[in-house]
């Protein structure tokens, strides 16, 4: 399953998502969710490890490129995001 989080990490949506993510699931942080680049202590970075991405276009829009680069955080561009949606028949967007 592909989980798309559009809200900040302290939101109800983020907490609900964290409870729902399975071991095989992928997480993409978009919109307010990309603020996770500033919260490297967030448990999601460890819990989802190589299965979590920040949407590059939103990272740039929020001015977080330096934080992403400094912390070595994984990003996916819009083309990669579209590819992920094509590979996952089940998608949940957390608002």
C-alpha positions in Angstrom: 0.0 0.0 0.0 1.1 3.6 -0.7 0.4 6.1 2.1 0.5 9.8 1.2 0.7 12.2 4.2 -0.3 15.8 3.4 -0.4 17.1 7.0 2.3 18.0 9.6 3.7 15.3 11.8 1.9 16.4 14.9 -1.5 16.2 13.2 -4.2 13.6 13.8 -3.8 12.4 10.2 -0.1 11.7 10.8 -0.7 9.8 14.0 -3.4 7.7 12.3 -1.1 7.0 9.4 1.7 5.8 11.6 -0.7 3.3 13.2 -1.8 2.0 9.8 1.5 1.6 7.9 2.4 -2.0 7.4 5.9 -3.5 6.9 5.6 -3.6 3.1 4.0 -0.2 2.7 5.6 2.9 1.2 5.2 6.5 2.6 5.4 9.7 0.6 5.3 13.0 2.5 3.8 15.9 0.6 2.5 19.4 1.3 2.9 20.1 5.1 4.3 16.6 5.6 7.7 17.6 4.1 8.4 19.5 7.2 9.6 16.2 8.5 12.9 17.2 6.9 13.4 19.5 10.0 12.5 16.7 12.4 15.2 14.1 12.0 14.3 12.7 15.4 10.8 11.7 14.1 10.2 8.0 14.7 9.0 7.6 11.1 12.5 7.9 9.7 13.6 4.8 11.6 10.3 2.9 11.4 9.9 3.2 7.6 13.6 3.4 6.8 14.1 3.0 3.0 10.3 3.1 2.4 9.7 6.8 3.1 10.2 9.7 0.7 9.7 13.4 0.6 8.1 14.9 -2.6 11.0 16.9 -4.1 8.7 19.7 -5.5 7.1 20.3 -2.1 10.5 20.3 -0.4 11.6 23.1 -2.8 8.4 25.0 -2.3 8.8 24.9 1.5 12.5 26.0 1.1 13.8 22.7 2.7 16.3 21.6 0.1 19.3 22.4 2.4 17.8 20.4 5.3 17.0 17.5 3.1 20.6 17.5 1.7 22.2 18.0 5.1 20.3 15.1 6.6 20.6 12.8 3.6 16.8 12.3 3.4 15.3 10.5 0.5 13.2 12.4 -2.1 11.1 11.4 -5.0 10.2 13.8 -7.9 6.8 14.0 -9.4 7.6 11.5 -12.1 8.8 9.0 -9.5 5.7 9.7 -7.4 3.5 8.9 -10.4 5.4 5.7 -10.9 4.9 4.8 -7.3 1.1 5.3 -7.6 1.1 3.1 -10.7 2.8 0.3 -8.8 0.5 0.4 -5.8 -3.1 -0.6 -6.4 -4.0 0.5 -2.9 -3.4 4.2 -2.0 -4.4 6.0 1.1 -4.1 9.8 1.3 -4.0 11.2 4.9 -5.5 14.7 5.1 
